[in-house]
Amino acid sequence: MTKVLFVCTGNTCRSAMAKAIADDRFRRLGLPYGADSRGINVLAPSRASENAVRALSLLYKIDLSPHISRQLSEGDMRGADLVLTMTRSQKDYLTMVYGPRAEKARTLAEFAGAGRDVADPYGGDIAVYQRCASTIADMIERGFRE
């Protein structure tokens, strides 16, 4: 099974939603992938943001409420087959910190053949989170075809 790691800043919004959306897609289509998520700046373990939980529930009937944020580690980078960041600056950070292990990193947009970063919805209203979740879902669908 191919291990996909989604990475964002705090692991409470974008990467957490991406992991949940990807796992749902992989399961439904019987694709040989497993997903996880981490943050590059997790100050303390936290639950997913309330609007991230609501957005996934409303749009996809996915329960994100059990999610707890986790800090990215050297072991996470070693164990992943593919690392997908939400922004170019996050990918650049991985290259700076992890050197050769970051060769397996791409932005989600690059992986999907799209040209934009996934904007951080943190602090936005439910509509902002729903747009973010839809963008992530579209990129995952484009990147992980049957």
DSSP file (Angstrom, degrees, kcal/mol; ACC not computed):
  #  RESIDUE AA STRUCTURE BP1 BP2  ACC     N-H-->O    O-->H-N    N-H-->O    O-->H-N    TCO  KAPPA ALPHA  PHI   PSI    X-CA   Y-CA   Z-CA
    1    1 A M              0   0    0      0, 0.0     2,-0.4     0, 0.0    32,-0.2   0.000 360.0 360.0 360.0 133.7    0.0    0.0    0.0
    2    2 A T  E     -a   33   0A   0     30,-2.4    32,-2.5    79,-0.0     2,-0.6  -0.647 360.0-141.0 -79.8 129.2    1.3    3.4   -0.9
    3    3 A K  E     -a   34   0A   0     -2,-0.4    78,-2.5    30,-0.2    79,-1.8  -0.836  16.3-167.7 -98.7 119.2    1.5    5.8    2.0
    4    4 A V  E     -ab  35  82A   0     30,-3.1    32,-1.8    -2,-0.6     2,-0.5  -0.907   2.0-162.8-108.3 129.4    0.4    9.4    1.3
    5    5 A L  E     -ab  36  83A   0     77,-2.9    79,-3.1    -2,-0.5     2,-0.4  -0.957   3.8-156.6-116.1 120.5    1.2   12.1    3.8
    6    6 A F  E     -ab  37  84A   0     30,-2.7    32,-2.2    -2,-0.5     2,-0.4  -0.812  15.2-167.7 -94.9 134.6   -0.6   15.5    3.6
    7    7 A V  E     +ab  38  85A   0     77,-2.6    79,-1.3    -2,-0.4     2,-0.2  -0.977  18.7 148.5-129.5 134.3    1.2   18.4    5.3
    8    8 A C  E     -a   39   0A   0     30,-1.7    32,-1.9    -2,-0.4    33,-0.2  -0.626  55.7 -82.6-137.4-157.6    0.1   21.9    6.2
    9    9 A T  S    S+     0   0    0     30,-0.3    32,-2.8    -2,-0.2    31,-0.2   0.987 113.6   6.6 -80.2 -64.8    1.0   24.4    8.9
   10   10 A G  S    S-     0   0    0     29,-0.2    29,-0.2    30,-0.2    36,-0.2   0.542  85.3-130.2-102.3  -7.8   -1.0   23.5   12.0
   11   11 A N  S    S+     0   0    0     27,-0.3    35,-0.1    58,-0.1    28,-0.1   0.805  82.5 101.2  62.0  32.2   -2.7   20.2   11.0
   12   12 A T  S    S+     0   0    0     36,-0.1    37,-2.3    57,-0.1    40,-0.2   0.505  90.7  10.1-117.0 -10.6   -6.1   21.4   12.1
   13   13 A C  S  > S+     0   0    0     35,-0.2     4,-2.7    39,-0.1     5,-0.2   0.472 123.6  25.3-128.3 -87.7   -7.7   22.4    8.7
   14   14 A R  H  > S+     0   0    0      1,-0.2     4,-2.7     2,-0.2     5,-0.2   0.914 123.8  39.4 -62.1 -54.2   -6.2   21.7    5.3
   15   15 A S  H  > S+     0   0    0      1,-0.2     4,-2.4     2,-0.2    -1,-0.2   0.870 116.9  52.1 -68.6 -33.3   -4.1   18.6    5.8
   16   16 A A  H  > S+     0   0    0      2,-0.2     4,-2.0     1,-0.2    -1,-0.2   0.924 112.7  44.9 -65.5 -43.4   -6.6   17.1    8.1
   17   17 A M  H  X S+     0   0    0     -4,-2.7     4,-2.8     2,-0.2     5,-0.2   0.911 112.4  52.6 -65.2 -41.3   -9.4   17.6    5.6
   18   18 A A  H  X S+     0   0    0     -4,-2.7     4,-2.9    -5,-0.2     5,-0.2   0.915 108.8  49.6 -61.4 -43.8   -7.2   16.3    2.8
   19   19 A K  H  X S+     0   0    0     -4,-2.4     4,-2.8     2,-0.2     5,-0.2   0.938 113.7  45.5 -59.9 -47.5   -6.4   13.1    4.7
   20   20 A A  H  X S+     0   0    0     -4,-2.0     4,-1.9     2,-0.2    -2,-0.2   0.910 115.4  46.2 -65.3 -43.0  -10.1   12.4    5.5
   21   21 A I  H  X S+     0   0    0     -4,-2.8     4,-2.4     2,-0.2    -2,-0.2   0.928 114.7  47.7 -65.1 -45.3  -11.2   13.2    1.9
   22   22 A A  H  X S+     0   0    0     -4,-2.9     4,-3.3    -5,-0.2     5,-0.3   0.938 110.5  50.7 -62.7 -47.4   -8.4   11.0    0.4
   23   23 A D  H  X S+     0   0    0     -4,-2.8     4,-2.4    -5,-0.2    -1,-0.2   0.898 110.9  50.1 -57.8 -40.1   -9.1    8.1    2.7
   24   24 A D  H  X S+     0   0    0     -4,-1.9     4,-2.6    -5,-0.2    -1,-0.2   0.932 113.7  44.9 -63.4 -45.7  -12.8    8.2    1.8
   25   25 A R  H  X S+     0   0    0     -4,-2.4     4,-2.4     2,-0.2     6,-0.3   0.933 112.8  50.3 -63.9 -46.8  -11.9    8.3   -1.9
   26   26 A F  H  X>S+     0   0    0     -4,-3.3     5,-2.0     1,-0.2     4,-0.9   0.916 113.8  45.8 -58.4 -44.2   -9.4    5.5   -1.6
   27   27 A R  H ><5S+     0   0    0     -4,-2.4     3,-0.6    -5,-0.3    -2,-0.2   0.940 113.1  48.4 -65.0 -48.6  -11.8    3.3    0.3
   28   28 A R  H 3<5S+     0   0    0     -4,-2.6    -1,-0.2     1,-0.2    -2,-0.2   0.873 119.9  37.6 -61.5 -38.1  -14.8    3.9   -2.1
   29   29 A L  H 3<5S-     0   0    0     -4,-2.4    -1,-0.2    -5,-0.2    -2,-0.2   0.482 105.9-122.3 -94.5  -2.9  -12.7    3.2   -5.2
   30   30 A G  T <<5 +     0   0    0     -4,-0.9    -3,-0.2    -3,-0.6    -4,-0.1   0.835  50.8 167.4  66.2  32.1  -10.6    0.4   -3.7
   31   31 A L      < -     0   0    0     -5,-2.0     2,-1.8    -6,-0.3    -1,-0.2  -0.553  44.5-118.8 -81.2 145.6   -7.4    2.2   -4.5
   32   32 A P  S    S+     0   0    0      0, 0.0   -30,-2.4     0, 0.0     2,-0.3  -0.291  75.7 107.1 -83.9  55.2   -4.2    0.9   -2.9
   33   33 A Y  E     -a    2   0A   0     -2,-1.8     2,-0.3   -32,-0.2   -30,-0.2  -0.928  47.5-163.2-129.6 153.1   -3.4    4.0   -0.9
   34   34 A G  E     -a    3   0A   0    -32,-2.5   -30,-3.1    -2,-0.3     2,-0.3  -0.983  16.1-151.2-130.4 146.8   -3.5    5.0    2.8
   35   35 A A  E     +a    4   0A   0     -2,-0.3     2,-0.3   -32,-0.2   -30,-0.2  -0.852  18.1 168.2-121.6 153.6   -3.4    8.6    4.0
   36   36 A D  E     -a    5   0A   0    -32,-1.8   -30,-2.7    -2,-0.3     2,-0.3  -0.908  18.5-141.8-146.5 174.0   -2.2   10.5    7.0
   37   37 A S  E     +a    6   0A   0     -2,-0.3     2,-0.3   -32,-0.2   -30,-0.2  -0.993  16.7 172.2-145.2 151.6   -1.6   14.2    7.9
   38   38 A R  E     -a    7   0A   0    -32,-2.2   -30,-1.7    -2,-0.3     2,-0.3  -0.942  21.8-130.1-148.3 166.7    0.8   16.3    9.8
   39   39 A G  E     -ac   8  71A   0     31,-2.4    33,-3.0    -2,-0.3     3,-0.4  -0.907   8.6-144.6-120.9 152.2    1.7   19.9   10.5
   40   40 A I  S    S+     0   0    0    -32,-1.9   -30,-0.2    -2,-0.3   -31,-0.2   0.546 100.3  31.9 -90.9  -7.1    5.0   21.7   10.3
   41   41 A N  S    S+     0   0    0    -32,-2.8     2,-0.8   -33,-0.2    -1,-0.2  -0.383  71.0 159.3-146.9  63.4    4.2   24.0   13.2
   42   42 A V        -     0   0    0     -3,-0.4    29,-0.1     1,-0.2   -32,-0.1  -0.794  15.1-175.3 -90.7 110.8    2.0   22.2   15.7
   43   43 A L  S    S-     0   0    0     -2,-0.8    -1,-0.2     1,-0.3    28,-0.0   0.878  71.1  -9.8 -76.1 -38.2    2.3   24.0   19.0
   44   44 A A  S    S-     0   0    0     26,-0.0    -1,-0.3     0, 0.0    25,-0.1  -0.971  89.0 -83.3-155.8 146.9    0.1   21.6   21.0
   45   45 A P        +     0   0    0      0, 0.0     2,-0.3     0, 0.0    25,-0.1  -0.325  59.1 173.7 -55.5 130.6   -2.1   18.7   19.9
   46   46 A S        -     0   0    0    -36,-0.2    23,-3.3   -35,-0.1     2,-0.1  -0.934  32.4-106.4-137.9 157.9   -5.5   20.2   19.0
   47   47 A R  B     -E   68   0B   0     -2,-0.3    21,-0.2    21,-0.2     3,-0.1  -0.373  53.0 -82.7 -75.1 163.5   -8.8   19.0   17.5
   48   48 A A        -     0   0    0     19,-0.8   -35,-0.2    16,-0.3    -1,-0.1  -0.346  61.2 -87.4 -61.4 149.2   -9.7   19.9   13.9
   49   49 A S     >  -     0   0    0    -37,-2.3     4,-2.2     1,-0.1     3,-0.4  -0.274  35.9-118.2 -60.6 148.0  -11.2   23.4   13.6
   50   50 A E  H  > S+     0   0    0      1,-0.3     4,-2.4     2,-0.2     5,-0.2   0.881 113.9  49.7 -57.3 -42.0  -14.9   23.4   14.1
   51   51 A N  H  > S+     0   0    0      2,-0.2     4,-2.6     1,-0.2    -1,-0.3   0.806 107.3  54.6 -72.2 -27.3  -15.6   24.7   10.6
   52   52 A A  H  > S+     0   0    0     -3,-0.4     4,-2.1     2,-0.2     5,-0.2   0.923 110.3  47.2 -66.2 -43.3  -13.4   22.0    9.0
   53   53 A V  H  X S+     0   0    0     -4,-2.2     4,-1.9     1,-0.2    11,-0.3   0.938 115.3  45.7 -61.2 -47.4  -15.4   19.4   10.9
   54   54 A R  H  X S+     0   0    0     -4,-2.4     4,-2.9     1,-0.2     5,-0.2   0.908 110.6  53.3 -63.5 -43.3  -18.7   21.1    9.8
   55   55 A A  H  X S+     0   0    0     -4,-2.6     4,-2.7     1,-0.2     5,-0.4   0.927 111.4  44.5 -61.5 -46.1  -17.6   21.5    6.1
   56   56 A L  H  X>S+     0   0    0     -4,-2.1     4,-2.0     1,-0.2     6,-1.7   0.872 114.5  50.0 -68.1 -34.8  -16.6   17.8    5.7
   57   57 A S  H  X5S+     0   0    0     -4,-1.9     4,-1.1     4,-0.3    -2,-0.2   0.939 115.9  41.5 -65.9 -47.2  -19.8   16.7    7.4
   58   58 A L  H  <5S+     0   0    0     -4,-2.9    -2,-0.2    -5,-0.2    -3,-0.2   0.915 124.7  34.0 -68.1 -44.4  -22.0   18.9    5.2
   59   59 A L  H  <5S+     0   0    0     -4,-2.7    -3,-0.2    -5,-0.2    -2,-0.2   0.878 138.2   9.6 -81.7 -38.8  -20.3   18.3    1.9
   60   60 A Y  H  <5S-     0   0    0     -4,-2.0    -3,-0.2    -5,-0.4    -2,-0.2   0.394  88.5-118.1-128.4   0.8  -19.1   14.7    2.1
   61   61 A K     << +     0   0    0     -4,-1.1     2,-0.4    -5,-0.6    -4,-0.3   0.869  65.2 147.0  57.5  36.8  -20.7   13.1    5.2
   62   62 A I        -     0   0    0     -6,-1.7     2,-0.8    -9,-0.1    -1,-0.2  -0.897  46.6-136.9-105.6 132.4  -17.2   12.6    6.6
   63   63 A D        +     0   0    0     -2,-0.4   -10,-0.1     1,-0.1    -9,-0.1  -0.795  30.7 165.5 -93.0 106.6  -16.6   12.8   10.3
   64   64 A L    >   +     0   0    0     -2,-0.8     3,-1.9   -11,-0.3   -16,-0.3   0.437  48.5 102.1 -94.9  -2.6  -13.4   14.7   11.1
   65   65 A S  T 3  S+     0   0    0      1,-0.3   -17,-0.2   -12,-0.1    -1,-0.2   0.765  73.0  58.5 -60.3 -28.8  -14.2   15.2   14.8
   66   66 A P  T 3  S+     0   0    0      0, 0.0    -1,-0.3     0, 0.0    -2,-0.1   0.657  80.5 119.2 -74.1 -10.6  -11.8   12.5   16.0
   67   67 A H    <   -     0   0    0     -3,-1.9   -19,-0.8   -55,-0.0     2,-0.4  -0.243  41.5-173.0 -61.2 137.0   -8.8   14.2   14.4
   68   68 A I  B     -E   47   0B   0    -21,-0.2   -21,-0.2   -52,-0.0   -56,-0.1  -1.000  28.6-114.9-127.5 129.4   -6.0   15.4   16.7
   69   69 A S        -     0   0    0    -23,-3.3     2,-0.3    -2,-0.4   -58,-0.1  -0.262  32.0-166.2 -65.7 149.0   -3.2   17.5   15.2
   70   70 A R        -     0   0    0    -25,-0.1   -31,-2.4   -59,-0.1     2,-0.3  -0.997  20.8-116.5-139.8 143.2    0.4   16.0   15.0
   71   71 A Q  B     -c   39   0A   0     -2,-0.3   -31,-0.2   -33,-0.2     2,-0.1  -0.560  35.8-110.5 -77.2 136.8    3.8   17.5   14.4
   72   72 A L        -     0   0    0    -33,-3.0     2,-0.3    -2,-0.3    -1,-0.1  -0.440  42.5-171.5 -64.6 138.3    5.7   16.3   11.3
   73   73 A S     >  -     0   0    0     -2,-0.1     4,-1.9     1,-0.1     5,-0.2  -0.826  39.8-105.3-129.1 168.2    8.7   14.2   12.2
   74   74 A E  H  > S+     0   0    0     -2,-0.3     4,-2.3     1,-0.2     5,-0.2   0.896 121.7  54.6 -56.7 -43.0   11.7   12.7   10.5
   75   75 A G  H  > S+     0   0    0      1,-0.2     4,-2.5     2,-0.2    -1,-0.2   0.869 104.1  54.1 -62.5 -37.5   10.0    9.3   10.8
   76   76 A D  H  > S+     0   0    0      2,-0.2     4,-1.2     1,-0.2    -1,-0.2   0.920 109.7  47.6 -61.7 -43.3    6.9   10.6    9.1
   77   77 A M  H  < S+     0   0    0     -4,-1.9     3,-0.3     1,-0.2    -2,-0.2   0.898 113.6  47.6 -65.7 -40.3    9.1   11.8    6.1
   78   78 A R  H  < S+     0   0    0     -4,-2.3    -2,-0.2     1,-0.2    -1,-0.2   0.898 113.1  48.6 -65.3 -40.1   10.9    8.4    6.0
   79   79 A G  H  < S+     0   0    0     -4,-2.5     2,-0.3    -5,-0.2    -1,-0.2   0.639  93.5  89.3 -79.7 -15.4    7.7    6.4    6.2
   80   80 A A     <  -     0   0    0     -4,-1.2   -76,-0.2    -3,-0.3     3,-0.1  -0.601  54.0-163.8 -86.6 143.0    5.8    8.2    3.5
   81   81 A D  S    S+     0   0    0    -78,-2.5     2,-0.3     1,-0.3   -77,-0.2   0.750  85.9  18.8 -87.5 -29.8    5.9    7.3   -0.2
   82   82 A L  E     -b    4   0A   0    -79,-1.8   -77,-2.9     2,-0.0     2,-0.5  -0.992  67.6-160.5-144.0 131.3    4.4   10.6   -1.3
   83   83 A V  E     -bd   5 105A   0     21,-2.2    23,-2.5    -2,-0.3     2,-0.6  -0.969   8.7-168.2-117.0 123.6    4.2   13.9    0.7
   84   84 A L  E     -bd   6 106A   0    -79,-3.1   -77,-2.6    -2,-0.5    23,-0.2  -0.945   3.5-166.0-117.9 116.9    1.7   16.5   -0.5
   85   85 A T  E     -bd   7 107A   0     21,-2.5    23,-3.0    -2,-0.6    24,-0.3  -0.565  24.1-132.8 -95.6 162.4    1.9   20.0    0.9
   86   86 A M  S    S+     0   0    0    -79,-1.3    32,-2.9    21,-0.2     2,-0.3   0.715  86.5  28.0 -86.0 -22.4   -0.8   22.6    0.7
   87   87 A T  S  > S-     0   0    0     30,-0.2     4,-1.7     1,-0.1     5,-0.1  -0.927  74.2-119.3-138.0 161.5    1.6   25.4   -0.5
   88   88 A R  H  > S+     0   0    0     -2,-0.3     4,-2.7     1,-0.2     5,-0.2   0.877 114.2  56.7 -64.3 -39.0    4.8   25.9   -2.3
   89   89 A S  H  > S+     0   0    0      1,-0.2     4,-2.1     2,-0.2    -1,-0.2   0.858 105.3  51.4 -65.9 -33.2    6.4   27.5    0.8
   90   90 A Q  H  > S+     0   0    0      2,-0.2     4,-2.2     1,-0.2    -1,-0.2   0.913 110.3  48.8 -67.3 -41.7    5.6   24.4    2.9
   91   91 A K  H  X S+     0   0    0     -4,-1.7     4,-2.1     2,-0.2    -2,-0.2   0.928 110.9  50.6 -61.7 -44.4    7.3   22.3    0.2
   92   92 A D  H  X S+     0   0    0     -4,-2.7     4,-2.2     1,-0.2    -1,-0.2   0.886 108.1  53.3 -60.7 -39.2   10.3   24.6    0.2
   93   93 A Y  H  X S+     0   0    0     -4,-2.1     4,-2.6     1,-0.2     5,-0.3   0.924 107.6  50.6 -61.5 -44.8   10.4   24.3    4.0
   94   94 A L  H  X S+     0   0    0     -4,-2.2     4,-3.1     1,-0.2     5,-0.4   0.898 109.4  51.4 -60.9 -40.2   10.5   20.5    3.8
   95   95 A T  H  X S+     0   0    0     -4,-2.1     4,-1.3     1,-0.2    -1,-0.2   0.910 112.0  46.9 -62.3 -42.6   13.3   20.7    1.3
   96   96 A M  H  < S+     0   0    0     -4,-2.2    -2,-0.2     2,-0.2    -1,-0.2   0.913 122.4  33.5 -65.6 -43.7   15.3   22.9    3.6
   97   97 A V  H  < S+     0   0    0     -4,-2.6    -2,-0.2    -5,-0.1    -3,-0.2   0.881 129.9  29.7 -83.1 -40.2   14.7   20.8    6.7
   98   98 A Y  H >< S-     0   0    0     -4,-3.1     3,-1.8    -5,-0.3     4,-0.2   0.448  80.4-172.5-107.3  -1.3   14.7   17.2    5.3
   99   99 A G  G >< S+     0   0    0     -4,-1.3     3,-1.9    -5,-0.4    -1,-0.2  -0.172  72.9  13.1  50.9-123.5   17.0   17.6    2.3
  100  100 A P  G >  S+     0   0    0      0, 0.0     3,-1.7     0, 0.0    -1,-0.3   0.780 122.8  62.8 -58.8 -30.3   16.9   14.4    0.2
  101  101 A R  G X  S+     0   0    0     -3,-1.8     3,-1.0     1,-0.3    -2,-0.2   0.748  93.3  65.5 -67.2 -20.3   13.8   12.9    1.9
  102  102 A A  G X  S+     0   0    0     -3,-1.9     3,-2.1    -4,-0.2    -1,-0.3   0.497  73.6  91.0 -80.0  -2.1   11.9   15.9    0.6
  103  103 A E  G <  S+     0   0    0     -3,-1.7    -1,-0.2     1,-0.3    -2,-0.1   0.766  82.5  57.7 -62.0 -23.1   12.4   14.7   -3.0
  104  104 A K  G <  S+     0   0    0     -3,-1.0   -21,-2.2    -4,-0.2     2,-0.3   0.387  88.9 104.0 -86.7   4.9    9.1   12.8   -2.5
  105  105 A A  E <   +d   83   0A   0     -3,-2.1     2,-0.3   -23,-0.2   -21,-0.2  -0.696  39.7 162.4 -92.6 139.9    7.3   16.1   -1.7
  106  106 A R  E     -d   84   0A   0    -23,-2.5   -21,-2.5    -2,-0.3     2,-0.2  -0.945  42.4-105.6-139.4 157.3    5.0   17.9   -4.1
  107  107 A T  E  >  -d   85   0A   0     -2,-0.3     4,-2.4   -23,-0.2   -21,-0.2  -0.612  33.3-118.8 -77.1 154.6    2.4   20.5   -3.6
  108  108 A L  H  > S+     0   0    0    -23,-3.0     4,-1.9    -2,-0.2     6,-0.2   0.886 116.7  54.5 -59.5 -37.7   -1.1   19.1   -3.9
  109  109 A A  H  >>S+     0   0    0    -24,-0.3     5,-2.9     2,-0.2     4,-0.8   0.921 107.9  47.9 -63.4 -44.7   -1.6   21.5   -6.8
  110  110 A E  H >45S+     0   0    0      1,-0.2     3,-1.0     3,-0.2    -2,-0.2   0.938 111.7  50.7 -59.1 -46.6    1.4   20.2   -8.6
  111  111 A F  H 3<5S+     0   0    0     -4,-2.4    -1,-0.2     1,-0.3    -2,-0.2   0.853 114.4  43.8 -60.2 -36.3    0.3   16.6   -8.1
  112  112 A A  H 3<5S-     0   0    0     -4,-1.9    -1,-0.3    -5,-0.2    -2,-0.2   0.519 113.9-114.1 -88.4  -6.1   -3.1   17.4   -9.4
  113  113 A G  T <<5S+     0   0    0     -3,-1.0     2,-0.2    -4,-0.8    -3,-0.2   0.746  74.5 131.3  76.5  23.1   -1.9   19.4  -12.4
  114  114 A A      < -     0   0    0     -5,-2.9    -1,-0.3    -6,-0.2    -2,-0.1  -0.623  56.3-136.4-102.1 166.5   -3.4   22.6  -11.0
  115  115 A G        +     0   0    0     -2,-0.2     2,-0.3    -3,-0.1    -5,-0.1   0.185  68.4  73.1-112.7  19.7   -1.6   25.9  -10.7
  116  116 A R  S    S-     0   0    0     -7,-0.0    -7,-0.1   -29,-0.0    -2,-0.1  -0.948  71.4-114.5-137.4 153.3   -2.5   27.2   -7.3
  117  117 A D        -     0   0    0     -2,-0.3     2,-0.8    -8,-0.1   -30,-0.2  -0.357  39.9-105.5 -71.8 161.4   -1.8   26.7   -3.6
  118  118 A V        -     0   0    0    -32,-2.9    -1,-0.1    -2,-0.1  -104,-0.1  -0.843  42.1-130.4 -89.4 111.1   -4.6   25.6   -1.3
  119  119 A A        -     0   0    0     -2,-0.8   -32,-0.0     1,-0.1    -3,-0.0  -0.296  20.2-108.5 -65.4 144.1   -5.4   28.8    0.7
  120  120 A D        -     0   0    0      1,-0.1    -1,-0.1     2,-0.1     9,-0.0  -0.615  25.6-167.2 -75.4 120.8   -5.5   28.5    4.4
  121  121 A P    >   +     0   0    0      0, 0.0     3,-3.1     0, 0.0    -1,-0.1   0.510  36.5 142.3 -84.8  -2.8   -9.2   28.9    5.6
  122  122 A Y  T 3  S+     0   0    0      1,-0.3     3,-0.1     6,-0.1    -2,-0.1  -0.077  74.4   9.8 -47.9 126.4   -8.1   29.3    9.3
  123  123 A G  T 3  S+     0   0    0      1,-0.3    -1,-0.3     0, 0.0     2,-0.1   0.328 102.7 122.9  87.0  -6.7  -10.4   31.9   10.9
  124  124 A G    <   -     0   0    0     -3,-3.1    -1,-0.3     1,-0.1   -73,-0.1  -0.284  65.2 -99.5 -82.5 171.6  -12.9   32.0    8.0
  125  125 A D    >>  -     0   0    0     -3,-0.1     4,-1.8     1,-0.1     3,-0.5  -0.196  46.2 -87.2 -81.2 179.8  -16.6   31.2    8.1
  126  126 A I  H 3> S+     0   0    0      1,-0.2     4,-2.4     2,-0.2     5,-0.2   0.844 126.9  57.7 -60.8 -35.1  -18.1   27.9    7.0
  127  127 A A  H 3> S+     0   0    0      2,-0.2     4,-2.2     1,-0.2    -1,-0.2   0.885 105.2  50.9 -63.2 -38.2  -18.3   29.0    3.4
  128  128 A V  H <> S+     0   0    0     -3,-0.5     4,-2.2     2,-0.2    -1,-0.2   0.917 111.9  47.1 -64.0 -43.8  -14.6   29.6    3.3
  129  129 A Y  H  X S+     0   0    0     -4,-1.8     4,-2.8     2,-0.2    -2,-0.2   0.873 110.3  52.4 -66.8 -37.2  -14.0   26.1    4.7
  130  130 A Q  H  X S+     0   0    0     -4,-2.4     4,-2.4     2,-0.2    -2,-0.2   0.904 109.7  48.7 -66.5 -40.1  -16.4   24.6    2.3
  131  131 A R  H  X S+     0   0    0     -4,-2.2     4,-2.3     2,-0.2    -2,-0.2   0.917 112.7  48.8 -63.2 -42.1  -14.6   26.2   -0.7
  132  132 A C  H  X S+     0   0    0     -4,-2.2     4,-2.6     2,-0.2    -2,-0.2   0.938 111.7  48.3 -62.5 -47.4  -11.3   25.0    0.7
  133  133 A A  H  X S+     0   0    0     -4,-2.8     4,-2.7     1,-0.2    -2,-0.2   0.892 111.7  50.4 -61.3 -40.2  -12.6   21.4    1.2
  134  134 A S  H  X S+     0   0    0     -4,-2.4     4,-2.5     2,-0.2    -1,-0.2   0.899 110.1  49.9 -65.0 -41.0  -14.0   21.4   -2.4
  135  135 A T  H  X S+     0   0    0     -4,-2.3     4,-2.3     2,-0.2    -2,-0.2   0.934 112.9  46.7 -61.5 -46.7  -10.7   22.6   -3.8
  136  136 A I  H  X S+     0   0    0     -4,-2.6     4,-2.6     1,-0.2     5,-0.2   0.930 112.3  50.0 -61.5 -46.3   -8.9   19.9   -1.9
  137  137 A A  H  X S+     0   0    0     -4,-2.7     4,-2.6     1,-0.2    -1,-0.2   0.902 110.4  50.3 -60.9 -41.8  -11.4   17.2   -3.0
  138  138 A D  H  X S+     0   0    0     -4,-2.5     4,-2.3     2,-0.2    -1,-0.2   0.922 111.9  47.3 -62.5 -44.0  -11.1   18.3   -6.6
  139  139 A M  H  X S+     0   0    0     -4,-2.3     4,-2.5     2,-0.2     5,-0.2   0.892 112.2  49.6 -66.4 -39.2   -7.3   18.2   -6.5
  140  140 A I  H  X S+     0   0    0     -4,-2.6     4,-2.9     2,-0.2    -1,-0.2   0.925 111.4  49.3 -65.0 -43.2   -7.4   14.7   -4.9
  141  141 A E  H  < S+     0   0    0     -4,-2.6    -2,-0.2    -5,-0.2    -1,-0.2   0.907 114.0  45.6 -62.1 -41.2   -9.8   13.5   -7.5
  142  142 A R  H  < S+     0   0    0     -4,-2.3     3,-0.3    -5,-0.2    -1,-0.2   0.872 118.4  42.2 -69.4 -37.1   -7.6   14.8  -10.3
  143  143 A G  H  < S+     0   0    0     -4,-2.5     2,-0.8     1,-0.2    -2,-0.2   0.856 115.8  46.7 -79.8 -36.3   -4.4   13.5   -8.8
  144  144 A F  S  < S+     0   0    0     -4,-2.9    -1,-0.2    -5,-0.2     2,-0.2  -0.709  74.9 171.5-111.1  79.7   -5.6   10.0   -7.7
  145  145 A R              0   0    0     -2,-0.8    -3,-0.1    -3,-0.3    -4,-0.0  -0.492 360.0 360.0 -83.2 158.3   -7.5    8.7  -10.6
  146  146 A E              0   0    0     -2,-0.2    -1,-0.1  -115,-0.1    -2,-0.0   0.500 360.0 360.0 -56.5 360.0   -8.7    5.1  -10.7
